[in-house]
Amino acid sequence: MKSKSLIKSILVSEVVKLMVDYYKISEMKALDKFYKSYVSDCLDDIETGLYGQSALYIFGLIKNS
């Protein structure tokens, strides 16, 4: 079973790629935008279970916030 930190790393990478394509921004700007969002905090909170969702779902939360 993969650890939560590995899953989070993969999810963040995939979400950032989606953000780069959608917003037409650099990877660094996408990372900054991601880590400043409430979604980043939720991803760290094991109670939310957000780390068990798909990158597309997480991207949707960012896009709609």
C-alpha positions as CSV (number, residue, x, y, z in Angstrom):
1,M,0.0,0.0,0.0
2,K,1.3,3.4,-0.9
3,S,1.9,5.9,1.9
4,K,-0.3,9.0,2.2
5,S,2.7,11.3,1.4
6,L,3.4,9.4,-1.9
7,I,-0.2,9.6,-2.9
8,K,-0.2,13.3,-2.0
9,S,2.9,13.9,-4.1
10,I,1.4,12.2,-7.1
11,L,-1.9,14.1,-6.7
12,V,-0.3,17.5,-6.4
13,S,1.8,16.8,-9.5
14,E,-1.3,15.8,-11.5
15,V,-3.3,18.8,-10.2
16,V,-0.5,21.2,-11.0
17,K,-0.4,19.9,-14.6
18,L,-4.1,20.4,-14.9
19,M,-3.8,24.0,-13.6
20,V,-0.9,24.8,-16.0
21,D,-3.1,23.7,-18.9
22,Y,-6.3,25.3,-17.8
23,Y,-4.9,28.6,-16.5
24,K,-2.1,28.8,-19.0
25,I,0.4,29.6,-16.3
26,S,3.9,28.3,-15.4
27,E,4.3,25.3,-13.2
28,M,5.8,27.5,-10.4
29,K,2.7,29.8,-10.5
30,A,0.4,26.7,-10.4
31,L,2.3,25.3,-7.4
32,D,2.0,28.6,-5.6
33,K,-1.7,28.9,-6.4
34,F,-2.3,25.3,-5.2
35,Y,-0.4,25.7,-1.9
36,K,-2.2,29.0,-1.2
37,S,-5.6,27.4,-1.7
38,Y,-7.8,25.9,1.0
39,V,-7.6,22.6,-0.9
40,S,-4.0,22.2,0.0
41,D,-4.9,22.3,3.7
42,C,-7.7,19.9,3.2
43,L,-5.4,17.5,1.4
44,D,-3.2,17.4,4.5
45,D,-6.1,16.7,6.8
46,I,-6.7,13.0,7.0
47,E,-10.2,13.5,8.2
48,T,-11.4,15.0,4.9
49,G,-10.3,11.9,2.9
50,L,-9.4,14.3,0.0
51,Y,-6.2,12.4,-0.7
52,G,-8.4,9.5,-1.7
53,Q,-10.0,11.5,-4.5
54,S,-8.8,11.9,-8.1
55,A,-6.7,14.8,-9.4
56,L,-9.5,15.9,-11.6
57,Y,-11.9,16.1,-8.6
58,I,-9.3,18.1,-6.6
59,F,-8.7,20.4,-9.6
60,G,-12.4,21.0,-9.8
61,L,-12.4,22.2,-6.1
62,I,-9.6,24.7,-6.9
63,K,-11.3,25.9,-10.1
64,N,-14.6,26.4,-8.4
65,S,-13.2,28.2,-5.3
